[in-house]
Amino acid sequence: MPNPTDSEIRFALSRVLGSEALRNSDRSKEFLTYVVEQSLAGQAKSIKGKTIAADVFGRDPSEVDSDNVVRVEARRVRRKLSDYYTDEGASDAVRIHIDSGGYAPRFEMLETMEDEPDIFKLTPRQSYVGAIVVALIVALMGGGVLTMWMARSTLSPSAVSDTVAGTERKALREKSLSTLQAANLDVQGRNLLFPITDPKRQILALSLFEEAIALDPEYFGGYASAAHSIGTLALLSAEGPRQQTLLTRATEMSQRALELAPQEAWAHAARAWAHLAGRDFDTAIKAAQLAEEMDPKDSSVLDTYGMVMFMTGHFDEASAASDPNRKRHGDGQRLVRHNIRGVASFHLSQFEDAIDAFETAIQEGAPVSPPTLVFMAASYEGLGRLEEAKKTVAELRETYPEFRPDLVFPRFYRDPLHATAVLDAIGRVGWSID
């Protein structure tokens, strides 16, 4: 049985932290997060009672009862893990254990993940760039993105960034600093939701949303945004237990967001995305339409609405939602609209508009993802600009050699013919399965 990857372990951790078993136990969450992150950092042998007492509980290691406090908490965490995997986490493929006699975690994969090509594998250069992005985000957030114990010890009022502005920021601050911090993390995480074909980006976003939930379990935004990232991970997964676990979790997150804030359009957008991931297209469309009606200027809502519309074949609606002249508030996803417009324009046979949309996105700083190159090549082909189309396909092969459009695109359309239209276009200008 293969060992789980760091990303799979972090997702398994997020599952446990958001469970009923640990929901109301901050100390257990901090303990578990600390030992898992230390282990992933290669410090498993350094996880001792005295270090946990100092780093997690703020206790003086020389105190007589410091070791006892850690032992008691370790027993509590072991029991909660057992309860979780007996009930909520019974279908989890990756499990976290803390065996008696020590505090370093052990990670177990119960079954082999679905056999599917590593279609999203990053080249060494891309991994290096990704590492820089993660490092910058961690630095900007005061070093506390991925672990609750670090976030709580470093996020002072002066470290809170101006990601939530105006009257909303004032209202959140009046409620509590934790709520404001949670909202800031939520907004920053939303900026990582696209491109949707990058699972590592989704996992990083999810870590921010999970931290937002930990900071304020009553703030709806963390749950709604987590539903998006988890739903996207489900879309990227092959059918099987792993995908079903993700779909269940995305639904749970969206339901919790709606329970907390039924008046918020973003909560309804989360419901739409969770249903889309589960291929319940009719419910997804209705939920997306409702979200758009509730707040027709919210950027995040419009982007989700536009995605749902083009993935279900409503290209005119997707084009209208992504119209660059449409007034919006919240610029966090201002670049995504161009990509949505590009996709919608391609399927409406407006190939010049499609190329213009993608080029505008690139010029304004949007990341160039594999689907960007696919749609640009397909649009060039539609215009008869075959040399440019072939050059773009060659760039796709060189930059993303492991990317498989034939496996990815069918997952993102209700009608298989829409995926076929894209694949046939790039096939005519040189793309093929080696």
N, C-alpha and C positions, 0 to 999 in steps of 0.2 A: 504494500500500500504506500503510495507516495506521501511525502511530508507536505502539509499545507503550506502555502506561501504566506509571507507577511501580510499581504492584503487580505487573504482569506481568514487569517487569524484575527486581524483587526475587525473584519466584518463579524466574525463569530463573537468577538468581545462586545461590539455594539449591540448585537442581539441580546446578549445577557444583560448588559447595562440597562437596556430599555424594557426589560421583562418585569412582570409583576413580582417575581421572586426578589428582585433587588430595587424595585422602583422607589421604595421609601427608606432605603438604607444607604445614605451617603457614604458612611464610613466603609461599608463593604465595597461600594463602587470604587472608592479611592484606593483601597487595598488591592483589589483585583486589577484595576487599570495600571497601578504602579508596577506590580510584579510582571504583568504581561509586557508592558513597554520596556522594562529593564531587560527582560529576557530577549525581546526582539532586538534590543540594542547590543546584544552580545554580552550582557552582564549577569547572566543567570547565576554564575558561581558567586557573585557578590551579593546576592539577595539573602540577607541575614536578618534575624530578629531586630538587632540594634539599628541597622540601616532603615528598616521599615518604621521602627518606632520614631526615628528622627525625621525621616523624609515625609512620611504619610501622616503621622499623628502629632508631629511637633514635640515629641517627648525627648527629654534628656536621656540618652542611652545609659547613663550611669545610674539612673533611678532604679531602685530595687525592683519595682513592679513593671518596668517597661517591657521586658520579655514576656511577662505574663499577659499583658494587654494584647500583644501581637498574637500570642498563641490562642487566646480566646477569640480574637477576630478571625484568625485563620480557620478555626473550627466552624465558626458561623458561615464563612464564605464557602467552605467545603459543603456544608449542609444546604446552602442556598443553590449552589451549582447542581447538587444532586436533585433537589426539588425541581429546578428549571429543566434539566434534561429528562426528568421523568414525565413532565407535563408539557409546558410550552415549547421546549427545545427538543422534543423527542425526535423530530425529523431533521435536526441540524446535522450536516455532514461533518463539520469540524467542531470538535469539543475541547473545552479547556478544563484541565484537572489540576488540583493542587494536592499532591499525595501527602499522606501523613509522614511526619519526620522531617519536613522541610517546607520551604515557602516558594521555591521556584516552580513555575507552572509547567505542565506537560500538555502538549497539543496532540490531539488524536483525530485522524481522518477515518470515519467509519466506513466510507465507501469511496470508490474512485469517482471523481467528478466525470461528467459526460465526456466521452471521447470526441473531441472536436479540435480542429486546427487552432493554433494560437494566432488567430487572425488579427489580433490587436498587439502583437509583440512589437515593442519599441526597439529601434536601433540603438546602439551605444550612445550616439550623439543625442538622440531624443531623450534617452534616459537621463543623460547629464543635464540637459536643459530642464527636464522635469524636476530633477533634484534641486536645481537652483530656484525654480518657482516655489517649491515646497519650503525651502530654507528661507526665502524672502517672506513668505506668508507667516511662517513661524516667528521670524524676527519682528515683523510688524505687529503681531498679536502679543508681543511680550514673551515669546518663547513658550506659549501654552496652548497650541492648537490641538495637539493630539492626546494630551493627557489632562484629566480633570485636576489632578493634584497640582500640576504645574500652573494651569490656568488660574486656579483659585489663589495661588500664592503670588502671582505676578501681575494680574490685571488690576491695577489700581485705578481710581477715577481718572487720573491724568493720562492713563494709557488708552482710554476708550477713544477710538477713532470716530470721526464725523461721518459715519456711513449712514446713519439715520438722522435726518435733518428736520428743521422747522418745528411745527407744532407737535408732530408725532414724537420727535425726540424729547421734547419737553414733557409730554404726557407720559412717556415710558420712564423718564428719569424720575418723575414724581411718584410713579408706582414703586420702583426700586431700581437700584443700580444694576442688580442682576438681570432684571428684565431688559434694561437698555443694552447691557453687554450681550445678552442672548439675541436681541434684535440685530445688533451689529454683526455678530457671527453669522446670523441667518442671511443678511444682505450680502456679506462677503462670500458666503458659500454659494449663493445663487449665481454669482459670476463664474463659478466653476462648472455649472450644469451643462454647458455647451463647450466644445462639440460633444454630442451625445455618444459618439462612437469611441470615446476614450474612457475605458473602465477605471483606469488609475485616477483620472481626474474626478470621476464620480465617487470613488472611495474617499478621496481627499475631501470633497464637498460633504460627504456623509459624516466624516469625522467632525466637521464644523457644526453640522446640524445636531449631531448627538451631543456635542458640548453645549450647544444652545439649550437643548432639552435639559441637560444636567444642571445648567445654571438657573433655569426657570421652567420647571415642569408644567407650569400653567400658561406658558406663552405658546400660542398656536403655531407661530411661524416655523419653529424648529421641526415640528411634526409634518407640516405641509411640505416643506422643502425636502425633508428626508424621504417622504413618499415619492417625490420626483426622482431623486438619485437612485433609490432602491428600485423603483419601477423601471428606470433606464437599465440598471444592471440586469433586471429580469429580461428586458427586451434583448439584451446582448447575450443571454444564456440559451443554450439548447434546451429543448423540452426534457423534463425529468425532475427528480426530487429537488435539485438545487434551485431550478427556476421556480418551482412551486413554493418553496420556502420564501424566496424573494417576493413573489406575488402576494403571499399571505401577509408578509411584513409591510409591504407598501400599502395594502388595503388597511391594515391596522393603523398605520401612521396617518393616513388620510382621514379615517374615521375619527381618530382622536382630535385632529385639527378641527374638524367640523363640530365635534362636541364642544370644544373650547370656544370656537368663534364662527358660528353659522352665518354671521353677517359679513364675513370676510371673503372677498372674491378669490383670494389666493388659496383658501381652504377648498373651495369648490374646484379650482383649477387642479389642485392636488388629487382630488377624487377623479377628475377626468383622466389624468395621466395614469393613475393606478389602474383604472378600468381599461385604458388603451393598452397598457402593458399586458393585461390579462385577455386581450382581444375581445373584450365586450364593447364593441365599437359603438353601438347605438347609445348605450349609457354614457360612454365617454363623450360623444358628440353633445348630448343634452347637458351634461355637466359643464363642458367647455363653453357652450353657448350661454348658460346661466352665469358663469363667471364673467364672461365678456360683457353681458348685459349689466351686471352689478357694478363693474368698474371698467368701462370701455377705454380708459386712458392708461391703465396700469401696464407698464412694460412687461413685467413678468407674466401677468395674466394673458396679455396679447400674444406673447411668444408661445405660451403653452397652447392657447386657442389656435394660433396659426399652425403649430406642429400637428395638433389633432386633426385640423381640417385637411392639410395636405396629405397626411398619412391615411386618411379615410376617403380621399379622392375628391374633396371639395376645394378645388384649386382656386376658384374665383374668390371664395371666402378667405383662403389663406393669403392670397395676393392683397386683398383689401386690408386685412389685419396688419400686413407688413409694409403697407404703403409708406414711403419715407416722408410724405407730407402729412401723415396722420399725427395729430397731437398726442403726446404721451407725457406721463410723469414717471420719474424713476428711470435713470439712464443706465442702470446696472447691466442691462442686456441690449443696449442700443445697437450693438453690432450684429446680434442674432437676427434681427428683422431682415437685414440684407440677404442673409443666407436663406431664410424662409421665402423671401420674395424671389430669389434665384431659382429655388426648387419649383415653386408654383409657376413661375414664368416658363420654365422648361416644359412642364407638363401642359401648359396652355399654348405651346409651340411659339412662344414669344422669346426666341433664342437670344436676340440682341439684348433684350431687357435682362435675361438671365445672366449673361456674361457681365453686363454692366453692374448688376447687383453684387455678384461675387467679387468683382474687381474693386468695387467701392468698399466692401467689407475688408478686403485685404489692405487697401490703402489706409483705412481708418484704424488698422491694428488688430483685426480679428485673426485668430489662429487659423492657419491653413490646414484643414483636416483632410483625410483621404476622400470623404464624400465631396468636398469642395472641388478637388481635382477631377473626380469622376463626372460631376455635373458640368464642369467647364468643358471637359473633353466632349461630352455628349452634346452640349450646346454648340460647340464649334462644328461638330459633325452635322448637326441639324442645319447649320448655315452653309454647309459645303466647304468650310474652311478646314480642309482635311489635314494639311500640314500642321496647323496649330493644334488640331485635335490629336494627331499622332504624337506631337511633341509633349502634350500634356499627359497623355497615357504613359509615355516614356518616363516623365517626371514622377508620375505616380508609382511606377515600378521601382525606380531608383530610390525614392524617398521612403516608401512604405512597402518594401518587398513582401511582407507577410500579409498584407491586407487582401481580403477576399471579398470583392463586391458581390459575387454570386451567392455568398453565404450571408452577408450582412443585409443587403437591400430587401430581400423577401421578408425579413422580419419587421420592416418598417412600413409596410403597405397592407391595407386591407385587401386590395385587389392585386393579385399576382401579376396581372398584365402591366401595371404601372412600374413594377420592378423590372419586368422584362423589357419595357421600352428603354429604360436607362442602360441595362446590360447589353441589349442588342446594339445600341448606338456606339458604346465604347468597343464592343466586339468588332464592329466594322472598321475601326481605326487602330486595331492592333492588340487590344487586350484579350488575353486568353489564359486558361489555366495551364501552367507548365506541368 
